[in-house]
Amino acid sequence: MLYQLSVYALSNEGNKKATIIYPSLNDVAVTQEININNPTSDEYMGSVVLNPLNLSYLSKCLGDKAGNSRLVEEYISGVL
């Protein structure tokens, strides 16, 4: 999958980035970025961004009946 994302990033005309959102139960998971460099000149060519979606936090927010839809919206927009 990483190979496919790197090909997608390099074929993208704009910012040369591809992003994948993956599910995680880890509360300390953070966004990671893998840079793609030309192997001969070490010139930056693009990157693949890995964004975790904390399922336990999302479940807690969705299960709370106190109307935390704003929290869910803020969290999802931060991931996207």
PyMOL CGO cylinders between C-alpha atoms (Angstrom):
from pymol import cmd
from pymol.cgo import CYLINDER

trace = [
    CYLINDER, 0.00, 0.00, 0.00, 2.86, 2.38, 0.75, 0.3, 1, 1, 1, 1, 1, 1,
    CYLINDER, 2.86, 2.38, 0.75, 4.22, 1.83, -2.75, 0.3, 1, 1, 1, 1, 1, 1,
    CYLINDER, 4.22, 1.83, -2.75, 0.82, 2.67, -4.27, 0.3, 1, 1, 1, 1, 1, 1,
    CYLINDER, 0.82, 2.67, -4.27, 0.55, 5.83, -2.18, 0.3, 1, 1, 1, 1, 1, 1,
    CYLINDER, 0.55, 5.83, -2.18, 4.03, 6.95, -3.17, 0.3, 1, 1, 1, 1, 1, 1,
    CYLINDER, 4.03, 6.95, -3.17, 3.20, 6.46, -6.86, 0.3, 1, 1, 1, 1, 1, 1,
    CYLINDER, 3.20, 6.46, -6.86, -0.03, 8.41, -6.33, 0.3, 1, 1, 1, 1, 1, 1,
    CYLINDER, -0.03, 8.41, -6.33, 1.84, 11.22, -4.56, 0.3, 1, 1, 1, 1, 1, 1,
    CYLINDER, 1.84, 11.22, -4.56, 4.45, 11.50, -7.30, 0.3, 1, 1, 1, 1, 1, 1,
    CYLINDER, 4.45, 11.50, -7.30, 1.82, 11.52, -10.05, 0.3, 1, 1, 1, 1, 1, 1,
    CYLINDER, 1.82, 11.52, -10.05, -0.15, 14.26, -8.29, 0.3, 1, 1, 1, 1, 1, 1,
    CYLINDER, -0.15, 14.26, -8.29, 0.30, 17.62, -9.98, 0.3, 1, 1, 1, 1, 1, 1,
    CYLINDER, 0.30, 17.62, -9.98, -0.13, 19.89, -6.97, 0.3, 1, 1, 1, 1, 1, 1,
    CYLINDER, -0.13, 19.89, -6.97, 1.67, 19.44, -3.69, 0.3, 1, 1, 1, 1, 1, 1,
    CYLINDER, 1.67, 19.44, -3.69, 3.02, 15.93, -4.42, 0.3, 1, 1, 1, 1, 1, 1,
    CYLINDER, 3.02, 15.93, -4.42, 1.46, 14.50, -1.24, 0.3, 1, 1, 1, 1, 1, 1,
    CYLINDER, 1.46, 14.50, -1.24, -0.72, 11.47, -0.64, 0.3, 1, 1, 1, 1, 1, 1,
    CYLINDER, -0.72, 11.47, -0.64, -2.54, 10.93, 2.65, 0.3, 1, 1, 1, 1, 1, 1,
    CYLINDER, -2.54, 10.93, 2.65, -3.91, 7.80, 4.25, 0.3, 1, 1, 1, 1, 1, 1,
    CYLINDER, -3.91, 7.80, 4.25, -6.11, 7.77, 7.34, 0.3, 1, 1, 1, 1, 1, 1,
    CYLINDER, -6.11, 7.77, 7.34, -5.75, 4.59, 9.37, 0.3, 1, 1, 1, 1, 1, 1,
    CYLINDER, -5.75, 4.59, 9.37, -7.69, 3.38, 12.44, 0.3, 1, 1, 1, 1, 1, 1,
    CYLINDER, -7.69, 3.38, 12.44, -5.83, 3.32, 15.75, 0.3, 1, 1, 1, 1, 1, 1,
    CYLINDER, -5.83, 3.32, 15.75, -6.64, 2.48, 19.36, 0.3, 1, 1, 1, 1, 1, 1,
    CYLINDER, -6.64, 2.48, 19.36, -3.46, 4.11, 20.60, 0.3, 1, 1, 1, 1, 1, 1,
    CYLINDER, -3.46, 4.11, 20.60, -4.08, 7.43, 22.38, 0.3, 1, 1, 1, 1, 1, 1,
    CYLINDER, -4.08, 7.43, 22.38, -0.61, 8.76, 21.59, 0.3, 1, 1, 1, 1, 1, 1,
    CYLINDER, -0.61, 8.76, 21.59, -0.56, 7.99, 17.85, 0.3, 1, 1, 1, 1, 1, 1,
    CYLINDER, -0.56, 7.99, 17.85, 0.55, 11.03, 15.86, 0.3, 1, 1, 1, 1, 1, 1,
    CYLINDER, 0.55, 11.03, 15.86, 0.69, 12.02, 12.22, 0.3, 1, 1, 1, 1, 1, 1,
    CYLINDER, 0.69, 12.02, 12.22, 3.77, 10.74, 10.43, 0.3, 1, 1, 1, 1, 1, 1,
    CYLINDER, 3.77, 10.74, 10.43, 5.20, 11.88, 7.10, 0.3, 1, 1, 1, 1, 1, 1,
    CYLINDER, 5.20, 11.88, 7.10, 7.45, 9.83, 4.87, 0.3, 1, 1, 1, 1, 1, 1,
    CYLINDER, 7.45, 9.83, 4.87, 9.45, 11.90, 2.40, 0.3, 1, 1, 1, 1, 1, 1,
    CYLINDER, 9.45, 11.90, 2.40, 10.28, 10.50, -1.02, 0.3, 1, 1, 1, 1, 1, 1,
    CYLINDER, 10.28, 10.50, -1.02, 13.68, 11.61, -2.30, 0.3, 1, 1, 1, 1, 1, 1,
    CYLINDER, 13.68, 11.61, -2.30, 15.48, 11.00, -5.55, 0.3, 1, 1, 1, 1, 1, 1,
    CYLINDER, 15.48, 11.00, -5.55, 18.04, 8.27, -4.74, 0.3, 1, 1, 1, 1, 1, 1,
    CYLINDER, 18.04, 8.27, -4.74, 20.77, 9.79, -6.89, 0.3, 1, 1, 1, 1, 1, 1,
    CYLINDER, 20.77, 9.79, -6.89, 20.47, 13.49, -6.06, 0.3, 1, 1, 1, 1, 1, 1,
    CYLINDER, 20.47, 13.49, -6.06, 18.63, 13.30, -2.71, 0.3, 1, 1, 1, 1, 1, 1,
    CYLINDER, 18.63, 13.30, -2.71, 16.19, 15.92, -4.09, 0.3, 1, 1, 1, 1, 1, 1,
    CYLINDER, 16.19, 15.92, -4.09, 12.73, 15.98, -2.47, 0.3, 1, 1, 1, 1, 1, 1,
    CYLINDER, 12.73, 15.98, -2.47, 10.11, 14.53, -4.81, 0.3, 1, 1, 1, 1, 1, 1,
    CYLINDER, 10.11, 14.53, -4.81, 7.00, 14.10, -2.65, 0.3, 1, 1, 1, 1, 1, 1,
    CYLINDER, 7.00, 14.10, -2.65, 5.66, 12.61, 0.55, 0.3, 1, 1, 1, 1, 1, 1,
    CYLINDER, 5.66, 12.61, 0.55, 3.14, 10.19, 2.04, 0.3, 1, 1, 1, 1, 1, 1,
    CYLINDER, 3.14, 10.19, 2.04, 1.27, 11.34, 5.15, 0.3, 1, 1, 1, 1, 1, 1,
    CYLINDER, 1.27, 11.34, 5.15, -0.11, 8.80, 7.65, 0.3, 1, 1, 1, 1, 1, 1,
    CYLINDER, -0.11, 8.80, 7.65, -2.92, 10.19, 9.82, 0.3, 1, 1, 1, 1, 1, 1,
    CYLINDER, -2.92, 10.19, 9.82, -4.25, 8.10, 12.72, 0.3, 1, 1, 1, 1, 1, 1,
    CYLINDER, -4.25, 8.10, 12.72, -7.97, 8.08, 13.53, 0.3, 1, 1, 1, 1, 1, 1,
    CYLINDER, -7.97, 8.08, 13.53, -8.30, 7.35, 17.24, 0.3, 1, 1, 1, 1, 1, 1,
    CYLINDER, -8.30, 7.35, 17.24, -11.29, 5.00, 17.35, 0.3, 1, 1, 1, 1, 1, 1,
    CYLINDER, -11.29, 5.00, 17.35, -11.57, 4.92, 21.14, 0.3, 1, 1, 1, 1, 1, 1,
    CYLINDER, -11.57, 4.92, 21.14, -11.80, 8.73, 21.35, 0.3, 1, 1, 1, 1, 1, 1,
    CYLINDER, -11.80, 8.73, 21.35, -14.25, 8.85, 18.45, 0.3, 1, 1, 1, 1, 1, 1,
    CYLINDER, -14.25, 8.85, 18.45, -16.41, 6.15, 20.05, 0.3, 1, 1, 1, 1, 1, 1,
    CYLINDER, -16.41, 6.15, 20.05, -16.41, 8.02, 23.36, 0.3, 1, 1, 1, 1, 1, 1,
    CYLINDER, -16.41, 8.02, 23.36, -17.51, 11.24, 21.67, 0.3, 1, 1, 1, 1, 1, 1,
    CYLINDER, -17.51, 11.24, 21.67, -20.22, 9.54, 19.63, 0.3, 1, 1, 1, 1, 1, 1,
    CYLINDER, -20.22, 9.54, 19.63, -21.52, 7.58, 22.62, 0.3, 1, 1, 1, 1, 1, 1,
    CYLINDER, -21.52, 7.58, 22.62, -21.78, 10.64, 24.84, 0.3, 1, 1, 1, 1, 1, 1,
    CYLINDER, -21.78, 10.64, 24.84, -25.37, 11.89, 24.87, 0.3, 1, 1, 1, 1, 1, 1,
    CYLINDER, -25.37, 11.89, 24.87, -24.35, 15.40, 25.96, 0.3, 1, 1, 1, 1, 1, 1,
    CYLINDER, -24.35, 15.40, 25.96, -24.34, 16.62, 22.37, 0.3, 1, 1, 1, 1, 1, 1,
    CYLINDER, -24.34, 16.62, 22.37, -20.63, 16.51, 21.60, 0.3, 1, 1, 1, 1, 1, 1,
    CYLINDER, -20.63, 16.51, 21.60, -21.22, 16.74, 17.86, 0.3, 1, 1, 1, 1, 1, 1,
    CYLINDER, -21.22, 16.74, 17.86, -18.99, 19.81, 17.78, 0.3, 1, 1, 1, 1, 1, 1,
    CYLINDER, -18.99, 19.81, 17.78, -16.14, 17.81, 19.34, 0.3, 1, 1, 1, 1, 1, 1,
    CYLINDER, -16.14, 17.81, 19.34, -16.60, 15.09, 16.73, 0.3, 1, 1, 1, 1, 1, 1,
    CYLINDER, -16.60, 15.09, 16.73, -16.65, 17.64, 13.92, 0.3, 1, 1, 1, 1, 1, 1,
    CYLINDER, -16.65, 17.64, 13.92, -13.49, 19.33, 15.21, 0.3, 1, 1, 1, 1, 1, 1,
    CYLINDER, -13.49, 19.33, 15.21, -11.68, 16.01, 15.63, 0.3, 1, 1, 1, 1, 1, 1,
    CYLINDER, -11.68, 16.01, 15.63, -12.63, 14.73, 12.17, 0.3, 1, 1, 1, 1, 1, 1,
    CYLINDER, -12.63, 14.73, 12.17, -11.72, 18.01, 10.49, 0.3, 1, 1, 1, 1, 1, 1,
    CYLINDER, -11.72, 18.01, 10.49, -8.35, 17.90, 12.27, 0.3, 1, 1, 1, 1, 1, 1,
    CYLINDER, -8.35, 17.90, 12.27, -7.69, 14.42, 10.89, 0.3, 1, 1, 1, 1, 1, 1,
    CYLINDER, -7.69, 14.42, 10.89, -8.73, 15.34, 7.38, 0.3, 1, 1, 1, 1, 1, 1,
]
cmd.load_cgo(trace, "trace")
